[in-house]
């Protein structure tokens, strides 16, 4: 049976952006990035997480970085021209993005928030990001993903 399309996949299909679907078993509840990398057989530097923040101005900002890295909130704020940014609470993720924790994709959120990728994104031929559901990752060329979400790059990690 074919995998049901997520909003992220439908948006990429409409934009005619090629991607490859990778699925993994999440029945053990381990959905953090390092476990996802292991379960998909990918090196951690190729598996990227999507983090959502709220700026001092009240706007939301999305940051995408390798799962093994930590977001530097000061660098992130500078990258988007905010005085400061803070992570949104887990219970806000669905309301803000339309996704749930562990299945938050940079593609297909409820609104098109400013999205910044760690500058290392250009060093890789493809990366994996959440496909919009726990257990599903999308492998995609970074330039295509940046274009699809109108993203930019910046120095984001500790």
N, C-alpha and C positions, 0 to 999 in steps of 0.2 A: 504494500500500500504506500502511496506517495505521501511524503511529509506535508502536512497542512501548511499553507503559506501564512507567514506572519505579516504584520503591517510593514515591517522593514523590507521583507522580500518583495511584497507587492510594489512598494515605492521604487525599489531598485529595478524591478521588471519594467515598470512604466517608463523609467528613465533609460532603459536598455543598457543597464550596467551589469556586466557579467560578474558572477560570484559562484562559489562552491559551498554547499551546505555540509557541515560536519555535525554529527549528533553524538551525544555521549549519555551514558547511564547516570542519572542523578538520584537514584532510589536510596542511596546511602546518605543523602542530604549534604554531601560535600560539593558546594557550588562555588567556592572561592576560586580565584583565577589560577592559582598554582595547581589545584586539583583538576580544573578544566583543562589546563595545558597537558597534564599527564594523561587524562582520560581521552584526549583527542590525539595523543601521540605527537604533540608539537612542543618545540622548545619554548620556554616561558617568554622569551623576548619577542616571539611572533604572536602571542595571545595578549590582546589589549582589553583593558577594562574601561567602562564608561562611568564617570563620576559627575554628579549634578550638584551644583553649588548655588547659593544665593548671594548676590553682591550687596554691598552697603547701600546701593541705590534702590534695592528691592527687586532688581532683575535677576533672572536665572541664567546660569552659564554652564556649559557642558565641557568637560575635559576628558580626553581619551589618552591613555598612557599604558605602557607595558604592565602586565599584572604584577610583576616582581618589583615595581617601582612605587614610591610613595609621592603623592601630590604635595608639593610645597605651596601652601596657601598664599604666601606672600608673592611668590613668582607667578602664581596663577592670577592673582589680583592685578599685578602689573601687566600681564599678558592681555587682559581684557579692559584695562584702563579704569579699574575700580580701586577704591581706597582699601577695601578688604573683601574677601569672599569666605563663606563658611559652608561646610557640607550641609545639605538638607537632611532632615531626619528620615529614617527608613519609612515611617508611616506617611511621609509626604511624596514618596517616589511615584506611586501610582497616580495620585491627583495631578502632579506636575507633568509627568512624562507619558502616562498611559501604560507604562510597563511596571513590572515588579522587581524587587531586589533579586539580582542574579540573572535577570532576563532583560536588562535595560540596554537597548541598542542605541547608538548615536543616530541611527536612521529611523525615521517614522515616529518620532515623538509627537505628542498632541500639538505642540507648537514648534516652530523652527527657532530654537534658542541658539545664541552665538556658541559655536563649537570650536575648541582649540585642541589640536593634537600635539603631543610631545614632538619636538623637532626631530627625534630619531626615526619618525615614521618614514621619511624619505630614504632611509638606508636599507629598507627591506623590499623585496619584490612583491610580497603579499603579507597581509596581517589577518588575524582572526579577531572578530568582535562578536558580541552577542547578536544572535539572529532575531531577538525580540521575544524569546521564550527560553526558560530554563531547559537545558539539554540540547540547545541548538546554537551553533556558531556559524558565522558567515566568513569565508575566506575571500578576500578582495584585494585588488591592487590599491595601494594607498592613494595614488593620484585620483583614481575613480571615486574613492570614498570621500576624499576631501571635496571634490567637485559636487558629489551628490548631496552633501550636507552644507555646502558653502563654507567649508571649514578653513581654518588657518593653522599655522604651527607656531610653537613658542617653547621656550625653556620652562618646563613645568615641574621637574622632579627635584627631590631633596638631594 
